[in-house]
């Protein structure tokens, strides 16, 4: 069979990616049409002196995207030709949670159907992250990464340097990345909590003490703790930090609690009920991260929260518009009956 497309191999990208790009280019130029048969894996590998595994990997990717179809006993055929605007995005998050799902759903909806988004989770594990990035180099048009690492942050930066900065968008957290040539949609965890608590200052001063419940089993940015301390010192408020709320903890009457993790929020509310404490009167509660449930729980839980959906939309718009920018995501205080 005559080869209907050319491949000019370069060192800048994996060969299987270049096979994909060559096929897509041939389709977009009309050299290959829907229903056309393309060379078999063996034919292509022999023609371009490639390993069979390399060609097979390229074909599998294109089958996954619906561009190719494999017909048993007959070969590979072009299945769709609407490939001109296809963009590939690697979205790497540190974990899956309700809030991260909001970011993901908003991002995918905003970029639209012509963008393929592959989601991977690194679990704040530097080895998983390293393998994800190294295996994806040259495969994607954009890399959107949540760089939440609580150890080996410098190693994470070195790994990110492997990616073209103009294709990189850091999400949720900014890090000290040389050159600042990438894009970023971020929270300022330290400054955000200070500003939110200042907004609630008059309500907080009705309580004798301010207590932050901060988890250590599930990692969160330590800048939250720093910002909490700064606010309390500036306002001369007695304060305490409890690391991981336990069943043995006793709720302090006339204290206002700031709760980061939702499991700790549940335990705190249970303890208040056990001690017959009225939330919003005997005890104040501020919870991190807005959810619909917090609007109705205990007649409304006061929250401090970034806008997770807006974060996803902003990152998507940077890709859609071909822009590079640093954008601070909105962070708001929503006052309800719990304070």
C-alpha positions in Angstrom: 0.0 0.0 0.0 1.3 3.5 -0.9 1.9 5.7 2.1 -0.5 8.7 1.9 1.3 11.0 4.3 4.9 12.1 5.2 6.6 12.0 8.6 9.6 14.2 9.2 10.9 13.1 12.5 12.4 15.6 14.9 14.0 15.2 18.3 11.6 17.6 20.0 8.7 15.1 20.5 8.2 11.4 20.9 8.0 9.5 17.6 4.5 8.2 18.2 3.3 11.8 18.8 4.8 12.8 15.5 3.0 9.9 13.7 -0.2 11.2 15.2 0.5 14.7 14.1 1.4 13.6 10.6 -1.8 11.7 10.2 -3.9 14.6 11.5 -2.2 17.0 9.1 -2.9 14.6 6.2 -6.6 14.5 7.2 -6.8 18.3 7.6 -5.3 18.8 4.2 -7.7 16.3 2.6 -5.1 13.7 1.7 -6.9 11.2 3.9 -10.7 11.1 3.9 -13.3 9.2 6.0 -13.2 5.5 5.2 -9.7 5.6 3.7 -7.5 2.7 4.7 -4.1 3.5 6.2 -1.0 1.3 6.3 -0.9 -1.5 8.8 1.4 -1.3 11.9 3.9 -3.6 10.2 3.9 -1.6 7.0 4.4 1.8 8.6 7.1 0.5 11.0 9.0 -1.0 8.0 8.6 2.1 5.8 10.0 4.5 8.4 12.3 2.1 10.3 10.2 2.4 13.5 9.5 -0.1 16.2 6.2 -1.9 16.0 5.4 -0.7 19.6 5.8 3.0 18.5 3.3 2.7 15.7 0.9 0.7 17.7 1.0 3.3 20.5 0.1 6.1 18.0 -2.7 4.1 16.5 -4.2 3.3 19.9 -4.2 7.0 20.8 -6.0 7.8 17.6 -8.6 5.0 18.1 -9.2 6.3 21.6 -9.9 9.8 20.1 -12.2 8.3 17.5 -10.0 9.4 14.6 -9.2 5.8 13.5 -11.2 2.6 13.6 -9.8 -0.9 13.6 -11.7 -3.5 11.6 -10.8 -7.1 12.5 -9.1 -8.8 9.6 -9.2 -5.8 7.3 -7.0 -3.1 9.0 -7.2 0.5 10.1 -9.5 3.1 8.6 -10.1 6.9 9.0 -13.2 7.2 11.1 -13.5 11.0 11.5 -12.0 14.0 9.7 -13.1 16.9 12.0 -9.6 17.2 13.5 -8.4 20.7 12.6 -9.3 22.3 16.0 -8.4 19.3 18.2 -6.2 20.4 21.2 -4.8 18.1 23.8 -4.6 19.2 27.4 -3.0 17.3 30.4 -4.7 18.3 33.6 -2.8 17.2 36.7 -4.4 17.6 40.1 -3.0 16.7 43.5 -6.2 14.9 44.7 -9.9 14.3 43.9 -12.4 16.1 46.1 -15.7 17.9 45.6 -13.8 21.2 45.1 -11.4 19.7 42.6 -14.4 18.2 40.7 -15.9 21.7 40.5 -12.6 23.0 39.0 -12.5 20.1 36.5 -16.1 20.3 35.4 -15.9 24.0 34.9 -12.7 23.7 33.0 -13.9 21.0 30.6 -17.2 22.7 30.0 -15.5 26.0 29.2 -12.8 24.6 26.8 -15.5 22.9 24.8 -15.8 19.7 22.8 -12.8 20.3 20.5 -10.4 20.0 23.3 -9.4 16.6 24.7 -8.6 16.8 28.4 -6.7 14.0 30.1 -7.0 14.1 33.9 -4.3 12.5 36.2 -3.8 12.7 39.9 -0.3 12.9 41.6 -1.5 12.6 45.2 1.3 15.0 46.2 3.7 12.1 45.5 6.8 13.4 43.7 7.6 10.1 42.0 4.1 9.7 40.6 4.4 13.4 39.4 7.8 12.8 37.8 6.5 9.8 35.8 3.4 11.7 34.7 5.3 14.6 33.4 8.2 12.7 31.8 5.8 10.4 30.0 3.7 13.3 28.7 6.5 15.5 27.2 5.6 16.5 23.7 2.3 14.8 23.8 0.1 17.8 24.8 -0.6 21.3 23.6 -1.1 22.6 27.2 -0.2 21.3 30.7 -2.4 22.5 33.6 -0.8 21.5 36.9 -1.8 21.8 40.6 1.7 22.0 42.2 0.6 21.0 45.8 3.8 19.4 47.2 4.5 19.6 50.9 7.9 18.0 50.6 10.5 18.0 47.8 9.1 21.3 46.4 12.4 22.0 44.7 12.4 18.7 42.9 8.9 19.5 41.7 10.1 22.7 40.2 12.9 20.9 38.4 10.4 18.5 36.9 8.2 21.4 35.8 11.2 22.9 34.0 11.0 20.0 31.6 7.8 21.5 30.1 7.8 24.5 27.7 6.8 27.4 29.9 4.5 28.9 27.3 2.4 25.7 27.5 2.3 25.5 31.3 -0.5 26.8 33.5 -0.1 26.4 37.3 -3.5 26.0 39.0 -4.6 26.8 42.5 -1.1 27.6 43.9 1.8 29.7 42.6 5.3 28.5 43.4 8.7 30.2 43.1 9.2 29.2 39.5 12.2 30.8 37.7 11.5 33.3 34.9 7.7 33.5 35.5 7.2 32.7 31.8 4.3 30.3 32.5 0.7 31.2 33.4 -1.0 30.8 36.7 -4.5 30.9 38.3 -3.9 30.9 42.0 -5.0 31.4 45.5 -2.9 33.5 47.9 -3.6 31.2 50.9 -1.9 33.5 53.5 -3.3 36.8 52.3 -6.8 35.4 51.5 -7.5 34.2 55.1 -6.2 37.5 56.6 -8.5 39.5 54.4 -11.5 37.3 55.0 -11.1 37.3 58.8 -10.6 41.1 58.7 -14.0 41.3 56.9 -15.6 39.3 59.7 -13.7 41.2 62.5 -16.7 42.7 64.2 -18.4 39.3 64.5 -15.2 37.5 65.6 -14.6 39.9 68.5 -17.8 38.8 70.1 -15.9 35.6 71.0 -13.2 35.3 73.6 -10.9 33.1 71.5 -10.3 32.1 67.9 -9.3 28.4 67.1 -8.0 27.0 63.9 -8.6 23.3 63.3 -5.9 22.3 60.8 -5.4 18.8 59.4 -2.1 17.1 59.1 -3.2 13.6 57.8 -4.6 15.3 54.7 -2.1 17.9 53.6 -3.2 21.5 53.2 -1.1 24.7 52.5 0.7 25.8 55.6 0.3 29.4 54.5 -3.3 29.1 55.9 -1.7 28.7 59.4 0.6 31.6 58.9 -2.2 33.9 57.7 -4.4 32.9 60.7 -1.6 33.8 63.1 -0.9 37.1 61.4 -4.6 38.1 61.8 -4.8 37.1 65.4 -1.6 38.9 66.3 -2.6 42.1 64.4 -6.0 42.1 66.1 -4.7 41.0 69.5 -7.1 38.1 69.7 -6.3 35.0 71.8 -5.9 32.1 69.5 -5.0 28.4 69.3 -4.3 25.8 66.6 -5.6 22.3 66.9 -4.0 19.8 64.6 -6.4 17.1 63.7 -9.6 17.3 65.7 -10.1 14.2 67.8 -13.1 12.6 69.6 -11.3 13.4 72.9 -11.3 17.2 72.1 -13.6 19.4 74.1 -15.3 22.3 72.4 -14.4 25.6 74.1 -17.5 27.8 74.8 -17.4 31.3 73.5 -14.7 30.4 71.0 -15.0 30.8 67.2 -13.6 27.9 65.2 -12.1 28.0 61.7 -12.3 24.5 60.1 -10.3 23.5 57.0 -11.3 19.9 56.5 -14.9 18.7 56.3 -14.5 15.6 58.4 -13.3 17.9 61.2 -16.4 20.1 60.7 -18.6 17.1 61.2 -16.8 16.1 64.4 -17.0 19.7 65.7 -20.7 19.9 65.1 -21.2 16.5 66.8 -19.2 17.7 69.8 -21.3 20.9 70.0 -24.5 18.8 70.2 -23.0 16.5 72.8 -22.1 19.5 75.0 -25.4 21.2 74.3 -23.7 24.3 72.8 -25.7 26.5 70.4 -23.7 27.1 67.2 -23.8 30.8 66.4 -24.3 31.8 70.0 -22.2 29.7 72.3 -19.7 28.7 69.6 -18.9 30.3 66.2 -17.9 28.3 63.2 -16.3 29.3 59.9 -15.7 26.5 57.3 -13.3 26.5 54.4 -14.7 25.9 50.9 -18.3 26.7 49.9 -20.8 23.9 49.2 -24.6 23.9 48.7 -24.9 21.8 51.9 -23.3 24.5 54.0 -26.1 26.9 53.0 -28.7 24.9 54.9 -26.7 23.0 57.5 -27.5 24.5 61.0 -29.5 27.2 59.2 -26.3 28.1 57.4 -22.5 27.7 57.9 -20.3 30.7 57.4 -17.7 30.0 54.8 -14.5 31.4 53.4 -13.8 30.1 50.0 -12.2 30.5 46.6 -14.5 30.3 43.6 -13.5 26.8 42.3 -15.7 27.0 39.2 -14.2 30.4 38.3 -10.7 28.9 38.6 -11.5 26.3 36.1 -13.1 28.8 33.7 -10.2 31.2 33.9 -7.6 28.5 33.1 -9.7 27.4 30.2 -10.0 30.9 28.9 -6.2 31.3 28.9 -6.0 28.3 26.6 -9.0 29.4 24.4 -7.6 32.9 23.9 -3.9 31.9 23.6 -3.0 34.2 26.6 -0.3 34.1 29.2 -1.2 35.7 32.5 -1.1 35.5 36.3 -4.6 35.7 37.7 -5.6 35.7 41.4 -8.7 33.7 41.9 -11.6 35.4 43.8 -11.8 34.5 47.5 -15.0 35.5 49.5 -16.4 35.4 53.0 -20.1 34.3 53.1 -21.6 35.1 56.5 -24.4 32.9 57.8 -26.0 31.9 61.2 -23.0 29.9 62.4 -21.1 33.1 63.3 
